[in-house]
């Protein structure tokens, strides 16, 4: 589907050690903005991309759960946890209004633990938290 008008796409360096380089993308259209962060830990590049964004879509990992997996590579994985920074805690403007959790590590069982993931993210994030399962749709209203 083509959007009328101009869509601005910018990117910034993120931190996905030991893999690099890694980037996140910000999409802006009609006054609305969405950041697709991918695999990253909180970092200056991610902060710059998400400042004032309407939504942040990002990979999450439950380090408390993978600590029990007997595979060192899993234990060494570094990416954003569901514990997100509070909006405005260290910033002049909100990081984002909505957080969409995706690419869960470890994978979610078929059902029953979504509320745990959502609650963990909500404990440190003031905005709306959504589970970005397959075919999840995020609608942002232009300002």
Protein Blocks (a to p, Z undefined) as FASTA:
>chain_A
ZZehjdddddddddddfbdcdddddddeehiacddebjadddfklmmmmgopabdcdddd
dfklmmmpccfklmmpccddfbdcdehklpmbdfbfbdcdehiacdddfbhjlmmmmmmm
mmmccbdcddddehiacddddZZ
